[in-house]
Amino acid sequence: RWLLVADIENFTPLSRSMVSDKLATLIGGWVSACKEIIEEHQGMINKYLGDGFLAYWREEKAAEGVASTLAALKQVQAKKAPRFRIALHFGLVAVGGMESMGEESLIGREVNFVFRMEKLAGSLGVDCLTSAAANDGFGSLIASNQIGAHELKGVEGKHEFFSCCMKETPGSACG
């Protein structure tokens, strides 16, 4: 499955600098815009995390929809209100939770991996990070730059990562 984590940068200082109702309006508007984009491209938000979310696509062959989602999210990112990071990964996940209660949770190594990727993106100052698996899955649908092999906390070994940008974004440079 395609997995996407989006997380607002520097949320704690942001939350301290804004009145609660203005912060709620900002975050609510951001989540709503992102949710609409993701659902328009057949994705679903699995978990809301206060200052971020985990989204996924059920179809393994959803690369075009995920690339279109990424292009639209990059436009939202360009507005910098709020500033946020994106981490994209592709891998096998298990679905757990209690269906009778309407709750479905994605679980497994790949879910942990994409959350660790988001933290790596923050430490590298990258606003959009893809794993090698996601980058391979996109093929020529997105433009990317290899940023090297890095370790992730709690994940064995080094893994290749890429920064991503959109080919069709005027003046956009990968890096």
N, C-alpha and C positions, 0 to 999 in steps of 0.2 A: 504494500500500500504506500501511497504517497503521503508523507507526513509534513506538516508545516507548523512551526511554532513562531508566533509573533509576540514580541515583548517590548513594552515601552521603556525607553532608555531613561535612566536616572529618575525613576518613579518617586523614590522617597523624597529627594529634594523638591521635585515638582509638587508633590502632595503637600509639602510644608509651605510652599510659596503661594498656594492658591486657596481661596475660600472653598469650602467643601462643595457647595452647590455648583460652582463654576468648574471644579475638578470633575464632579459627576457628569456634568453636561459635556465636557471635553472627552472624557473616557467613553461615555455612552454613545456619543456621536462617532467616535473612532471605531468602536466595536461594531456598531450598526453598519457603518460603511464597509468595513472589512467582511462582515457576515454576508451582506448583500452580494459583494463581489465573489466570495467563495461559493455561495449557493448558486449564483448565476452560472458558475462553471462546474456544477455537479459535485462540489465538495460539501463537507459538513463540519461544523465546529463541534468537537467532542467535549472539550472542557474549557470553561472560562476560569481565568486565574487571577482575577482582580486587575492586574496590569498587563495581561496578555491572554493568549488562548492557544489551544492545540486544535488544529484542523486536519482533516484527512479526506482522501478520496478512496471509495470502495473499489473502483475499477483499476486494475493494474495498468491498463492501456490508456490512462487519463493524462498522458504527458502534455498533449495540446491544451487541455483544459487547465492544467496546473500552470503551464507557461502563460496562458492568457490571464489567469489569476495573478500570477507574479507581475505581469506587465501593469495590470490595474493597481495592484498594491504598491508598486514602485511609484505610480502617480500620486497615490495617497502619501507615501513617504516623502515625496518631493515638497509637499506642503509644510512638512515639519511641525505639524500641529495635531498630535504630539509626535516627537521623534521616536521611531521604533525600529527594531531589528527583526529580520526574518531569517529563519533557519529551515532548510528543506532537505529531506532525506527520503530514501525509498528503501523499504525492507518489509520483511514478514512480521506481522503482529498478531497477537491473539486478542480476541474480543471477549471480555468478561463482564462482570457486573450482574445486576438483577434486572432482567428484561421485564419481569412482572411489575417492577416499580418504574419502568420506563427509563432505566439507566443502563447505558452501554459504555463500558470503559475499554480503551485500548491499553493493552499491557504487553510487556516484554522488553527485551534488550534494545530493540530498535526505537521504542518510545523513549527509553532512557537516553539513548544515543542522540536523538534530535534535541532533547532538552540540554544535554551537555554541549552540543554544537552551538546552541544559542548563547551559552555562557562564553564559549570560545570566541564567537563573533564579537561579543562585547569587549573581551580583553584584546582582541586584534583591531578593534575600531572598524569592523566591517558591517555594513548595514544589511547585506544579504549574503548568506553563506550556504553553499550546497555541499553535500557529501559527494564522494566520487560516484556512488551508486545513483544518486539523483542526477548528477551532471551527465553520466552515461545515458540515463533514461531520457534526458532532454535531447540528446543528439545535437542537431543544429538549431533547435527551437529558441535557445537563448545564447547570449554571448557570456563568456566567463573567462576568468584568469585563474590559473593555478596559484594557490598561495602557500603550498607546501604541506608537508606531513606534520601532524600535531597529535599529541596525546590528549585524551579526554579523561577527566577524573572518573575513576571506577570502570574504565574500559581498557582492556589490555591492548598494548601495541600503539603504533602510530598509524594515523589514517590521513589520506589525502583530502584536501578541501579546496574549494573554489569560491571566489567572489563572483557574483553574478550581476549583470545589468542587461538591459534590453537593447537589442539591435536597432529597433525602430525608434528609440527615444533620441530625439535630436540633441546633439551635443553631449550625449552620454558617453562616458568613458569607463571601461571596466578597470577596476583597480582598487 
